[in-house]
């Protein structure tokens, strides 16, 4: 029968998964993000959304988070560079000063 119709047999087993709408998905991502006190990034948010039976890629979650301005508090830079220049003070050359004392 599949040969007559010219389709693959696997189409019989194919089950399409409905993607959630962007508006409801955005609201759900914001809700999950706020529930975790702004600590979770896209990977952990994906796990929480999977628990709610929402299949969304983490890249899509990342795009939505970027558009909404949601930034995890853990991703803020922890390292703060030292503002003053290191070793600004001139170094005395001990060898030259010792050599000058010997010649005098």
N, C-alpha and C positions, 0 to 999 in steps of 0.2 A: 503494500500500500504506500509506504514512504517513497519507494522508487517511482511509482506512478505519479505521485504528487511532486516529486523532486525536492523533498525536504529531508533533513537528517532525522534519525530516530531519536536523537537526544532532545529534540524539541518537545517530545511527549513528556519528558521529565523536567523541563524547564519551568521554574516558578519565579515569576518576576517579583522583585522586592520593591515595594513602594518607598520612594524617598520622601522623607518628611518635608513639608513646605519650609521655605526659608524663614518666614516670619515666626512660625511656631518653633522652629529649630533655634533661631536666634534667641528667643525668649527662654528656651530650655537651657541653652548654653550659659546665658547670663544667670539664670536661677542656680545652676550647678556651681558656677564660679563663685557667686556670692555666698552660697551655702558652705563652701569650704574656706571662707574668710579670705578670698583673693590669693590663696596660696598655690592652687593647682594650676598647672600649665595645660597644654593641649593633650598631652599623653594621658595624664590622670583624669582629665575631664572626659576623655574618650571612654575610659573604663567605667566611669560613673554613668555615662549616657548608655553604654551597652547594658548596664544593670537595669536601665529603664526601657530596654528593648528598642533602642534607637541605633541603627547602624549608620555611622557617619565616619568618614575618614578623618584622621587627625589633621591632615592638611586643610581640609575644609573647615574644621574647627578652628585651626590657626588663622585662616583668612577671616572668618567671622569675628574672632577675638580681636584681630588687628583692626577691622573696620569699626568695631564697637569701642576700641581703646582699652580693652581688658589686658592688663599686664600683670603677670604673677609677681607677688612681692619677693619671691625667691630668685627671680631672674635679674633683679636690680644689682648692679655691679657692687661687689663686696669690697674690692680693692680700691683704695683711694690713693692716687699717686702723691708722692711727697712734692710739695710745691716749690720749696727752696732747692736750689741747685746743690748737688752733693759735692763736697770737697771744694767749696769756693775759697776757703782760706788758703793762702799760699803756704807751701810746705818749705820749711827751712832745710837747706842742704847741709846736713851735719858734717859730711865729709869735707866740703869746701871750707866751712868755718873752722874745722879742726886743722886743715891744711894751712889756712891763713894764720892761725895762731902759732904754728910751728915755724913759719918763715919769719915772723916778727921777733 
